[in-house]
Amino acid sequence: MKVKLVLPSLTECDSPHFRPIKYSLFPPLGLASLASWLDPDDEVEIVDEHVMPLTTDDEPDLVGIEVYITNARRAYALADHYRAKGVRVILGGLHVTSLPEEAAPHADHLFLGPADATFPKFLADLKAGCPQPRYVGTERSLIGVPPLRRDLIRRELYLVPNSIVVSRGCPHHCDFCYKDAFFEGGKGFYVQKVDDALAEIERLPGKHLYFLDDHLLGNRPFAEALFAGMKGMGRLFQGASTVDGVLRGDLIEKAVDAGLRSLFLGFETLDPRALKTANKTQNVGRDYDRAIRRLDDLGVMINGSFVFGLDGDGPDVFSRTVDWAVSRGLTTATFHVATPYPGTAYFKRIEAEGRLLHRDWDRYDTRQAVFQPIGMTTTQLEEGYWRSYRDFYRWSNIARGAAAHGTWGRSLKHLAYSGAWKKLEPLWDTVIRARRLRGMRPLLESVLRTVPVLRAGEDDLPTALKEAA
């Protein structure tokens, strides 16, 4: 059987003039996971339209398409194109799970929720001549899942081909997150066997890893065993956690001993009322500053995530948030316009309140206001979002954030990482188009290396840096 697995490009990255590095970071692991269930004799290709051209003049036996909200229009067009040729088409992913009736006219078969159990069931049904129109993934387990087909991933096209997922879902239930909709009807958080996760890590060349799990520290026994197994491997890795995960017990120290050097943290908002309204209970009452100090003392860089446009936000939220993030020395920041995704509790509430402006999914990219906020206009929300990025990544603020660390090593690390991420985007564009991302990985590893954890006096900071800050 000839199988083509496709990740259509997201609307926001389709520019012929400029390619931000974030769209060339990670390969589509979900498609590589599906491919692992196919027979060794099957002819399989994975096409990630973010990093490679997609040709549609072929006629494979089966086309599988992963659908997100801002690639849905493109995904449906591709599905219709292949079905018109008589090709069998399957659709799955977050958007399909949220709106199956919208997706159904464009597919022969739908996959709702995780496909770890349903895709092998579909293949068995296909061989038996009785495939079903809809498969719902309510059986949740990573036990016995075969290794990813990493041989189908073109490593040279990604900055971080060594991305890995060792769990599914998240133990929390934030109203604005897709997670509960995707995992409805079964377990919402579950992990691999530790030995399987370590075996997958052993397969990956080089030093650097990026865990794409929603909450790497979410299952303490698993995480402890994972970090114990990784200790001594010489790996440098990045991942995501919560403020509560950083503050609770000594698990974060174990992660650092295993090689953790950078952590994505969802602060989301500085307003406790907004946290409660969004059901982000894991942040309520938590000391953000203590979590930041703990990570900084361990030499771990922080990528802070923030959402603008929640019900407690007014026009001053942008400058307050940026100033707070810079003053705390966050190395990078990711800002989002609050977006009510279909299938989430947030969407249902905004729609019930009559504040939803439209259902043009192309614009649900967390950069545009798709609902009417309470404390400001949609224009103020969008302009504030873009201004926050510009202000946070001004050289003066990068220098001020670097100075907040108090040591030469960490300050220089901050400058290198933050400056390279946003201030050198034209260089990244050139490297991406020249397909030379492989040559940038040693630089990434160099920046992530350990720096001294003991604080020095402020006088140890470079004079020029203090003046710039």
Secondary structure, DSSP 8 states (H G I E B T S, - for coil): -EEEEEE---GGG--SS---GGGGS---HHHHHHHTTS-TTSEEEEEETTTS--------SEEEEE--GGGHHHHHHHHHHHHHTT-EEEEESHHHHH-HHHHGGG-SEEEES--TTHHHHHHHHHHHT---SEEE------TT-----GGGS-GGG-S---EE--EEE-S---TT-THHHHTTTS-SEEE--HHHHHHHHHHS-SSEEEE--S-TTSSHHHHHHHHHHHTTS--EEEEEE-HHHHHSTTHHHHHHHHTEEEEEEEEE-S-HHHHHHTT-TTTTT--HHHHHHHHHHTT-EEEEEEEE--TT--TTHHHHHHHHHHHTT-SEEEEEE----TTSHHHHHHHHTT-B----GGG-SSSS--B--SSS-HHHHHHHHHHHHHHHTSHHHHHHHHHTT-SHHHHHHHHHHHIIIIITHHHHHHHHHTT-GGGGHHHHHHHHS----S---GGGS-HHHHHH-
